[in-house]
Amino acid sequence: MKFESGFEQTALMVLDFDGDVAGIAAQPFLIDFGRKQSPSTHVPDFFSVRRDGTQSVLDVRPVTRLNDRVNIGF
Protein backbone atom coordinates (compact mmCIF):
# COMPACT_ATOMS: atom_id res chain seq x y z
CA MET A 1 0.00 0.00 0.00
CA LYS A 2 1.26 3.48 -0.87
CA PHE A 3 0.84 6.21 1.74
CA GLU A 4 0.52 9.95 1.17
CA SER A 5 2.51 10.57 4.36
CA GLY A 6 4.25 8.91 7.25
CA PHE A 7 1.40 10.20 9.41
CA GLU A 8 -1.08 8.05 7.45
CA GLN A 9 1.16 5.01 7.70
CA THR A 10 1.47 5.45 11.47
CA ALA A 11 -2.28 5.97 11.87
CA LEU A 12 -3.00 2.74 9.97
CA MET A 13 -0.50 0.83 12.09
CA VAL A 14 -2.15 2.13 15.27
CA LEU A 15 -5.59 1.07 14.00
CA ASP A 16 -4.27 -2.31 12.90
CA PHE A 17 -2.75 -3.10 16.29
CA ASP A 18 -5.83 -1.92 18.23
CA GLY A 19 -7.56 -5.11 19.35
CA ASP A 20 -10.96 -3.36 19.44
CA VAL A 21 -10.86 -2.49 15.72
CA ALA A 22 -12.70 -5.10 13.66
CA GLY A 23 -12.28 -3.52 10.21
CA ILE A 24 -10.48 -0.72 8.37
CA ALA A 25 -11.00 0.77 4.91
CA ALA A 26 -8.54 3.22 3.31
CA GLN A 27 -9.94 6.14 1.29
CA PRO A 28 -13.40 4.59 1.68
CA PHE A 29 -15.67 7.10 -0.04
CA LEU A 30 -16.04 10.53 -1.61
CA ILE A 31 -17.91 13.29 0.22
CA ASP A 32 -19.54 15.79 -2.15
CA PHE A 33 -20.41 19.05 -0.40
CA GLY A 34 -22.45 20.25 -3.38
CA ARG A 35 -20.70 23.63 -3.55
CA LYS A 36 -19.81 25.38 -6.77
CA GLN A 37 -16.44 26.66 -5.50
CA SER A 38 -13.50 24.33 -5.00
CA PRO A 39 -12.72 22.21 -3.19
CA SER A 40 -16.23 20.82 -3.04
CA THR A 41 -15.29 17.17 -2.49
CA HIS A 42 -13.15 15.29 -0.02
CA VAL A 43 -11.94 11.70 0.41
CA PRO A 44 -11.27 10.79 4.06
CA ASP A 45 -8.17 8.76 4.87
CA PHE A 46 -9.73 5.88 6.82
CA PHE A 47 -13.00 4.38 7.97
CA SER A 48 -12.89 2.01 10.93
CA VAL A 49 -15.39 -0.21 12.70
CA ARG A 50 -14.82 -1.29 16.29
CA ARG A 51 -16.00 -4.60 17.71
CA ASP A 52 -18.82 -2.81 19.58
CA GLY A 53 -20.15 -1.45 16.26
CA THR A 54 -18.81 2.09 16.73
CA GLN A 55 -17.80 3.59 13.38
CA SER A 56 -15.27 6.37 12.76
CA VAL A 57 -14.17 8.41 9.77
CA LEU A 58 -10.58 9.58 10.14
CA ASP A 59 -8.54 12.26 8.44
CA VAL A 60 -4.84 12.19 9.24
CA ARG A 61 -3.00 15.51 9.44
CA PRO A 62 0.06 16.80 11.24
CA VAL A 63 -0.73 19.09 14.18
CA THR A 64 0.67 22.05 12.24
CA ARG A 65 -2.21 21.71 9.72
CA LEU A 66 -5.00 21.75 12.34
CA ASN A 67 -7.16 24.78 12.97
CA ASP A 68 -10.23 25.75 15.04
CA ARG A 69 -12.58 24.05 12.55
CA VAL A 70 -11.05 20.61 13.14
CA ASN A 71 -12.45 18.26 15.78
CA ILE A 72 -9.53 16.50 17.41
CA GLY A 73 -10.70 13.06 18.45
CA PHE A 74 -7.89 11.96 20.72
C-alpha positions in Angstrom: 0.0 0.0 0.0 1.3 3.5 -0.9 0.8 6.2 1.7 0.5 9.9 1.2 2.5 10.6 4.4 4.3 8.9 7.2 1.4 10.2 9.4 -1.1 8.1 7.5 1.2 5.0 7.7 1.5 5.5 11.5 -2.3 6.0 11.9 -3.0 2.7 10.0 -0.5 0.8 12.1 -2.2 2.1 15.3 -5.6 1.1 14.0 -4.3 -2.3 12.9 -2.8 -3.1 16.3 -5.8 -1.9 18.2 -7.6 -5.1 19.3 -11.0 -3.4 19.4 -10.9 -2.5 15.7 -12.7 -5.1 13.7 -12.3 -3.5 10.2 -10.5 -0.7 8.4 -11.0 0.8 4.9 -8.5 3.2 3.3 -9.9 6.1 1.3 -13.4 4.6 1.7 -15.7 7.1 0.0 -16.0 10.5 -1.6 -17.9 13.3 0.2 -19.5 15.8 -2.1 -20.4 19.0 -0.4 -22.4 20.2 -3.4 -20.7 23.6 -3.6 -19.8 25.4 -6.8 -16.4 26.7 -5.5 -13.5 24.3 -5.0 -12.7 22.2 -3.2 -16.2 20.8 -3.0 -15.3 17.2 -2.5 -13.2 15.3 0.0 -11.9 11.7 0.4 -11.3 10.8 4.1 -8.2 8.8 4.9 -9.7 5.9 6.8 -13.0 4.4 8.0 -12.9 2.0 10.9 -15.4 -0.2 12.7 -14.8 -1.3 16.3 -16.0 -4.6 17.7 -18.8 -2.8 19.6 -20.1 -1.4 16.3 -18.8 2.1 16.7 -17.8 3.6 13.4 -15.3 6.4 12.8 -14.2 8.4 9.8 -10.6 9.6 10.1 -8.5 12.3 8.4 -4.8 12.2 9.2 -3.0 15.5 9.4 0.1 16.8 11.2 -0.7 19.1 14.2 0.7 22.0 12.2 -2.2 21.7 9.7 -5.0 21.7 12.3 -7.2 24.8 13.0 -10.2 25.7 15.0 -12.6 24.0 12.6 -11.0 20.6 13.1 -12.4 18.3 15.8 -9.5 16.5 17.4 -10.7 13.1 18.4 -7.9 12.0 20.7 
